[in-house]
Amino acid sequence: MDRKYRQRGYREDEREDKPKGAPRPKGAAWERAPKTVGVREVSRCSACGEAIPMQFGLNFDSQCPKCKTDLRTCKNCVHFDTARQFECNKPIPERISPKDRRNQCSFFEIRKAVERETSTAVSKMEDPRKAFDRLFRK
């Protein structure tokens, strides 16, 4: 019987099993920790995009440290949705207007996002000259 395809290993019954090598030794050289990107949970100002420090919580009169706009607004809320009635996911009795001004909505929760940690901390930064010398040392 002549085969239609002459490539090696086309049919399962003709496949050659390769002998497996010795198992890798368990040690520091072979076991590596996966490289993962650090993440952080951050809230940002809806007007300028500045990260909001959340150490002390968000008070009624909190303002953005950069642009000084109010932070307790509908635009900074988790429930803000322009496609819903009164632009809110919660059942509010009447529309709150304007959406970028401070209000006393009982459903308010600050919007948080999970972002990658892309910058090094100030404490971890080293002298640029040392970093350059370390990069090009012989």
N, C-alpha and C positions, 0 to 999 in steps of 0.2 A: 504494500500500500504506500503510495506516494503522498507526502505531506503537501498541503496547499501552501503553507508558509514555511520557509526553511530557516527562519531565525531560531537561534538557540534559545531554549526555555519557553517556547510558545505554548506548549501543552504542559499541564501540571504534572502528569505522570513521568515526563522526561526531564523534569527540573532536577538539577543536582543540588543536593544540600551541601552547603559549605560548612566545614567544621568550624565550630565556634572556638575562639581563642580563650585563653585563660582569663578568669574574671579579674577585674581591676582590683588592686589592693585598696583596702579602706585606710585612708590616711589623709593628712592635711593637704597633700599635693593634689589629690583627686577629688576631694569633697570641697565644693565651693558654695558659698552662699549666693543665692540668686541676686542679681543686680536689680534692685527695685528703685523706682523713682519715689521720692518722698512726696507726700500729699499733705495738704492742710485745708481746714475748713475756714473760709473767710467770707465776710460780708463786705460789700462795696457800695459806695455812694452812687445813687442813680443819676446824679448830675455830672460828676467829674470822674467817677470810677476809682476813686482813692479807697484803699483798704481801710476799713473801720476797725479800730482796736476795740475788742469786746471784753477786756479784763474787768471793767467795772459795770457792765451791763448797759442797757439803753434806757435812758430816762426820757421823760416827756419833752424836755427842752434840749435834748442832745443835738449837736450840730456837727457837720463834717469838719475835720481838722484842716482841710485844705481850702474848700470853697465856702465854708460857713453856711451851707444850706441845711434845712431841717432834715433830720434822719427818720423821725417817726411820721412817715408819709405813706400814702397808698402805693407809690411807685417803689418803695423799699420793702413792701410787704410780700409774704409768700402767696397770699391769696389774690394778688392783683392779676387780673386777666382782662384784656381789652375786648375779648370776644363774648364775655358774659354780661348779663344785665347789671347795670350800675358799675361795671368793670370790677366785679368782685366775685370770688367763688363762694363766699358765704352769703347767707340770706340777710342782707341789710335792708332796713325799711325804706331808705331813700338814698339817692346818689350823694356821695361826698365829693364836693368840688371846691377848689381845684385839687388835683391829685398830687401835686408837688408841694403842698403846704401841710404844716403840722395839724394833726387831728387826734381825737380821743376815741378812735374806733376800738371796741372791746375785742375784736378778732385779730388785732395786729400781731404779727410775728415777723421778725426781721428775716429777710431773704438771705440764705447762706448758700455758698457754692463750694464745691470741692475742687481745688486747683493743685496743679503740680508745683512742687517746691523747686523753683528754677534758679534762685539766687542763693549764694552762700551767706551765712550770717556774718554780721560785722565782727563778731568775736573770732570767727574762723579765718577771716581774711589775714593774709600775711603781707610782708613787704614785697612790692612788685619786683624789686631788684633781686631778692632771694629767689623768688619764683622763676625769674628769667634765668638766673645762674643754675638753678636746679634742672631746668629744662634742657639747657645746652652744656651740661658738664660732661667731661670725658671720662 
